[in-house]
Every structure is written in structure tokens, then in C-alpha cells.
Amino acid sequence: MSQPINISQMQKPVNLIEIAEKGQLKNTGKADPSSFKDMFSKELASSTGVSFSKHAEQRLFSRGIELSDTTMNKISDAINRADTKGSKETLILTDEAALVVSVKNRTVITVFDRDNLREGVVTSIDSAVVL
């Protein structure tokens, strides 16, 4: 006959982060979703001179916002216009989204879809450009 098992000896804390990380892809040469994000943002940056912070990249993907080449060129032009006016942080409104941009660095800091913009307040900007 086997010995009874004490349940209290079987209990231990559960580390949910560790469990979640076990399910993620390891670097096995397979396609990595983050590498697509990196390639996408680098391509956008090289073609227009506009870069995206990691936070802005996450917002684009999580909100399903797609910026066409035409829109990216308009954003680049808007940054140039804001720069000539002496802006440091500007809000750029497009048909698809609203972007908060560091003019000096030509970096998109965060992105809102139009619906989320209606619900909130945008702070830390000194100008706005409407496209």
C-alpha cells in the first residue's frame, strides 16, 4: 500500500510570468513576430525620416492602425512644418490616427486612433498639425 500524500506539501506558489514565457517562441530560427515589427518600423523610418518609439509601435499594432506611404510622407512634412515654427512636441492629426511626435528627434512617441482621442486629453504638446 502506498503512503498517503499530504496535499500541503504539494502546494507551491504559481509564477504566471514563468508559465507565460514557457509558451513563447525561443530563438529557433522560426519567424519571430517582434522581428516583423522591427523591420516594419525601420522601413518606415528609412523611407520618411520618421522613427517610432517602442510604445508607439505597440500602439499601432494593438489598435490595428495602418499608415500608408502617402500618410507617412504627410507626417514627415507635418514634422518639417512644426519644426519651422519652433515646436518641440506636436500632435499630428491624420484621417487614421493622432500621433504625438518629438519634432527634434523626428520620433513618434505615441499613437491614438480617432475614437480614443475623443475620449481623452492630450498633454505635453506645444502645437498641433491637422492633415
VMD Tcl script that draws the C-alpha trace (Angstrom):
set ca {
  {0.00 0.00 0.00}
  {1.28 3.46 -0.82}
  {1.69 6.18 1.74}
  {-0.90 8.96 1.82}
  {0.23 12.23 0.23}
  {-0.08 15.38 2.26}
  {-1.65 18.00 -0.02}
  {0.02 20.89 1.78}
  {3.40 19.50 0.63}
  {2.20 19.59 -2.98}
  {1.13 23.21 -2.93}
  {3.55 25.86 -4.08}
  {3.22 29.41 -5.42}
  {2.41 29.70 -9.10}
  {4.53 32.07 -11.18}
  {2.26 33.13 -14.04}
  {5.00 35.05 -15.84}
  {7.17 31.94 -15.92}
  {4.27 29.89 -17.30}
  {3.52 32.52 -19.97}
  {7.17 32.71 -21.04}
  {7.35 28.94 -21.48}
  {4.74 29.23 -24.23}
  {6.67 31.85 -26.17}
  {8.88 31.08 -29.13}
  {12.56 30.66 -28.41}
  {15.18 31.81 -30.92}
  {14.95 28.72 -33.12}
  {15.23 30.40 -36.48}
  {11.45 30.44 -36.88}
  {9.65 33.66 -37.69}
  {9.56 35.95 -34.68}
  {6.64 38.42 -34.56}
  {8.78 41.11 -32.93}
  {11.27 40.97 -35.80}
  {8.48 41.89 -38.21}
  {7.64 44.90 -36.03}
  {11.28 45.93 -36.02}
  {11.62 45.54 -39.78}
  {8.36 47.42 -40.35}
  {9.33 50.38 -38.18}
  {12.87 50.53 -39.63}
  {11.46 50.55 -43.15}
  {9.05 53.37 -42.27}
  {11.84 55.34 -40.63}
  {14.26 54.96 -43.52}
  {11.75 55.96 -46.17}
  {10.45 59.11 -44.43}
  {13.00 60.01 -41.78}
  {10.37 59.38 -39.09}
  {11.02 56.80 -36.38}
  {8.64 55.18 -33.90}
  {9.23 54.58 -30.21}
  {8.57 51.06 -28.97}
  {5.47 52.40 -27.23}
  {4.19 53.90 -30.49}
  {4.88 50.66 -32.36}
  {2.88 48.73 -29.78}
  {0.00 51.19 -30.07}
  {-0.04 50.90 -33.87}
  {-0.23 47.13 -33.76}
  {-2.58 46.80 -30.79}
  {-5.05 49.29 -32.27}
  {-4.77 47.96 -35.81}
  {-3.68 51.30 -37.23}
  {-2.06 51.17 -40.66}
  {-0.24 54.18 -42.05}
  {0.16 54.25 -45.81}
  {3.25 55.59 -47.58}
  {1.26 58.68 -48.53}
  {0.27 59.27 -44.91}
  {3.87 58.74 -43.75}
  {5.05 61.35 -46.24}
  {2.39 63.76 -44.94}
  {3.52 63.08 -41.37}
  {7.12 63.82 -42.37}
  {6.00 67.08 -43.99}
  {3.97 67.96 -40.88}
  {7.05 67.45 -38.70}
  {9.00 69.76 -41.01}
  {6.30 72.43 -40.73}
  {6.16 72.11 -36.94}
  {9.95 72.40 -36.83}
  {9.92 75.66 -38.80}
  {7.50 77.07 -36.21}
  {9.81 76.08 -33.34}
  {7.67 73.24 -31.97}
  {9.17 70.65 -29.68}
  {6.28 68.20 -29.22}
  {3.44 68.25 -31.70}
  {0.14 66.47 -32.18}
  {-0.39 65.38 -35.78}
  {-3.96 64.54 -36.76}
  {-4.45 62.28 -39.78}
  {-7.58 60.60 -41.09}
  {-6.47 57.33 -39.49}
  {-4.86 58.42 -36.23}
  {-3.45 61.08 -33.96}
  {0.28 60.99 -33.29}
  {2.30 62.76 -30.61}
  {5.72 63.44 -32.11}
  {9.05 64.69 -30.79}
  {9.91 67.18 -33.52}
  {13.62 67.39 -32.70}
  {14.10 63.60 -32.84}
  {11.51 63.05 -35.59}
  {10.14 60.25 -33.38}
  {6.50 59.29 -32.91}
  {6.06 58.94 -29.15}
  {2.52 57.56 -29.05}
  {-0.43 56.94 -31.34}
  {-4.19 57.14 -30.79}
  {-6.93 56.01 -33.09}
  {-9.52 58.71 -33.66}
  {-12.04 57.13 -31.25}
  {-9.56 57.05 -28.35}
  {-8.59 60.65 -28.99}
  {-12.17 61.80 -28.49}
  {-12.20 60.27 -25.01}
  {-9.01 61.80 -23.67}
  {-6.84 64.82 -23.21}
  {-3.50 65.19 -24.96}
  {-0.85 66.79 -22.78}
  {2.78 67.84 -23.16}
  {2.41 69.25 -26.65}
  {3.08 72.76 -27.85}
  {1.49 72.55 -31.29}
  {-0.89 70.59 -33.48}
  {-0.84 69.93 -37.21}
  {-4.03 68.82 -38.94}
  {-3.55 66.86 -42.16}
}
mol new
graphics top color blue
foreach p $ca { graphics top sphere $p radius 0.5 }
foreach p [lrange $ca 0 end-1] q [lrange $ca 1 end] { graphics top cylinder $p $q radius 0.2 }
display resetview
